[in-house]
Every structure is written in structure tokens, then in C-alpha cells.
Amino acid sequence: MATAAFALFALPVLVVPTAARAWASWQRRRADRLLLAPDSGPVRVGGWRVLGWLCACVPTSLAFGLVVVVCAGNAVTTAVTVPLWWALPAGTPAGGFAAGVPLTGWGTALTLGTAQAVVFAALTYWLVPPLARLHARICVASLSPSAADRLAQRVETLTETRAEAMNAHGAELRRIERDLHDGTQARLVAIAMRLGVARELLDEDPETVARLLGEAHENTEEAMTELRAVIRTIYPPILSDRGLVGALTALGTGSAIDTTLDIGDLGTIPAAVEAVAYFTVAEALTNAAKHSRATRTTVRVARDGDRLSIEVTDDGIGGADETLGTGIAGIRHRVGALDGTVRVHSPGGGPTTIAVGLTCGS
């Protein structure tokens, strides 16, 4: 019998591991909601841990379910059958007794029947919620990763973020090189050529020299503008001039749609974190203006210890899809490079919320 029961519990894990993990993930999310804990996402433990959860879950579910059936079932049954005691066969379990006493009249039916219904309703109220929370804690404890599992998941996450950071860094270097080569360098070459021609014609054609010098001056200004634009994408100068609070205030003021800022006391933040926070808000506001049809956005930035949280919410149509070039992928790459977190909630019809968490040191 024990072998048969073990095989019955093990079958979903060994034969249908994907379905078993999906079921376990569903149960874990239900447990998280009941315990008011953050959603832990899909279960990422080994098959034997899922089997252990089954071995713990099935007996406790049966035992706790039996208590619920006895308490709630008796409360409901009594409430339904006592008023109909006169229509039921006398002395039968269906409705001939209340609190173990035969119902022979309305007096005993109303007093004893009401007392029994109240007692079982009270037991249901007092026992069922604690049992549900206990069952949820058993589920969470059984399906929570061990220290080794957490370490393995952490290593996996760091490996992925490191690869993303390297890819993002390489892409950024290629973009900067392309901008400098195709823009600034080309203009500097044109300036050098004009100045060379002007030097040769200095004594022969002053008018041409004057024209070439004017063109070289214009190209110099354009090259400086392009160079400032490239530098701004690396580390916005406004961060050095005004700090993160001032830079975000400027973003909100210059946004194409009405923006409300809620910025707490941020303290001193590393430059790399400031840059990522600035680009996150800038990209989110740009997305809201270009894609969401929003009329209002709210930006909340707060610091709790060594954690910087950024939340940008708009009242647009929602349905943000980062595969369509909405800039969310870029936010993920920048945040992932600093081992941060990104959550996007954008149901159809809106609103859209982009929440970012960054470690900024103490």
C-alpha cells in the first residue's frame, strides 16, 4: 500500500514533470497571495522537492479539508435542514437530530438547531483561516529553494546579467564609434581640408579663403554639437551640473505630457546608478509620449537603505510590448548591467507601470 501511494504521488513528477511544476507554481502563487507575500514566480526547484511537496501537501490537504467539511458542512446542513425538520423522516440523520437531540417540535428545532448552526459557523470562522494559512506556509516551505538552490539561481542570474552587460557594453561602444566616425570625425576631416585649401589660397584668393574659413567655423560648431550629443548619451552633463534630482526635474518639466514628480531624499548615489536612473526615466517618458497615448505620467523615485526604486506610471492604453522597439529592452540592458530589477505591468487598456530597482550602496 505504501509503495502504491508513493508511486501515485511520484507519477506527476516523474512522468509529467512540466505539468507537476506548473501545478506547484500555481499552488505557490496562491499561497503567496494568501500570505500577502510577493509573487515568487515559477517554481524553480528540483523534481524531488516537488515530490516532497506532494507528500506533505496531500495528507495535510485531506486533514484540513476534512475539518472544513465537518465545520462548514454541518453549519450549512443545519441551517438548511432544521427549518424543514417536520418534513423529514423522524429520527433520521438527515434532519431528525440537532446537537444529538431528536427534533420533536419547533422549540427544540429553533433552539438546538440554531445553537448547532452557530457553533459550527463559529468553528468555521475560527479554524478555517488559520488552517488555510498553515497549509500555505507548508506549501511555501516545501517549494522554497534551499540555500544551494538560491546560490545556483544567483550564479545563473549573475551569469545572465554579466552576459547582457557585456553585450550592452559592446553595443554601446559600437554606437559611440559609429557616431564619432560617421559624424564628428567626418566633419573634422572636412574642416581640415577647408583649412588646408584656405592656407594655400591665402595670398591668391582672399574671398575664397574667407568663405572656406566661414564654412570651417560652421562645421566646427556642428562637430561640437554632435560631440556633446555623444557625450550626453554616455553620461548626461546635466547630472554633473544639477544632480539626479535636478536632472529628473528637468525631464519632467520638458516632457511632452503632463508629468508629476515624487522624489524622496536620495542622498549620495554612484554616478553609474545616476546615469541608469536618468536614462530609465527619460526612456519611460518618451515611451509614454510616443506609444501609449497617455495624457499624464507620474514618476516616483525613492531610496530605502541601499536600494533605489524608480516607478513611472502613465494613464495610456497599455499593452506595452518590448519586442516592438518601445525602449523597454534598452532599460532592461542598462539596469541588468548593474544587477538591478525591472518589472513592467501593462495590461490592455492601461495603465502602464515600469518599476526599476537599483542597488546604490549605503
CORZI-V999200 format. One record per pair of residues at least 12 apart in sequence whose ideal C-beta (glycine too) atoms are under 6 Angstrom apart, sorted by sequence separation. I is the first residue (numbers start at 1). J is the second residue. D is the distance in whole Angstrom. If there is no record, write none. Layout:
I&J&D  I&J&D
This chain:
343&355&4  99&112&5  299&312&5  81&95&4  98&112&4  198&212&4  342&356&5  28&43&6  98&113&4  197&212&6  198&213&6  298&313&5  328&344&6  341&357&4  25&42&5  99&116&5  297&314&4  340&357&6  25&43&5  85&103&4  98&116&5  194&212&4  245&263&6  281&299&6  340&358&4  24&43&5  296&315&5  294&314&4  338&358&6  194&215&6  195&216&6  294&315&5  335&356&6  21&43&5  194&216&4  292&314&5  294&316&3  293&316&5  85&109&5  292&316&3  293&317&5  191&216&5  292&317&6  24&50&5  288&314&4  320&346&4  82&109&5  191&219&5  284&312&4  318&346&5  190&219&6  191&220&6  318&347&5  319&348&5  17&47&5  20&50&5  244&274&5  251&281&6  255&285&5  280&310&6  318&348&5  82&113&3  247&278&5  251&282&6  318&349&5  187&219&5  257&289&5  318&350&4  320&352&5  248&281&6  256&289&4  277&310&6  317&350&5  13&47&5  316&350&5  318&352&5  78&113&6  187&222&6  188&223&6  239&274&5  291&326&6  187&223&4  315&351&5  316&352&6  13&50&5  257&294&6  266&303&5  13&51&5  78&116&5  79&117&5  257&295&6  258&296&5  259&297&5  260&298&5  261&299&5  262&300&4  263&301&5  264&302&4  313&351&6  314&352&5  78&117&4  184&223&5  287&326&5  235&275&5  257&297&6  287&327&5  313&353&5  10&51&6  75&117&6  184&226&5  236&278&6  312&354&5  183&226&4  184&227&5  283&327&4  311&355&5  9&54&5  75&120&4  9&55&6  74&120&4  75&121&4  310&356&4  283&331&6  309&357&5  71&120&5  75&124&6  308&358&5  179&230&5  280&331&5  71&123&4  72&124&5  308&360&5  71&124&4  306&359&6  306&360&6  279&334&6  306&361&5  306&362&5  276&334&5  68&128&6  292&352&6  276&338&6  64&131&5  284&354&5  64&135&6  60&135&6  280&356&5  60&138&6  56&138&6  273&358&5  56&142&5  273&360&5  53&142&4  52&142&6  53&143&5  269&360&5  43&143&5  45&145&5  35&136&5  34&136&5  45&149&6  31&136&4  31&139&4  31&140&5  27&139&6  28&143&5  24&143&6  168&333&4  164&333&6  168&337&6  164&336&4  165&337&4  161&336&5  161&339&5
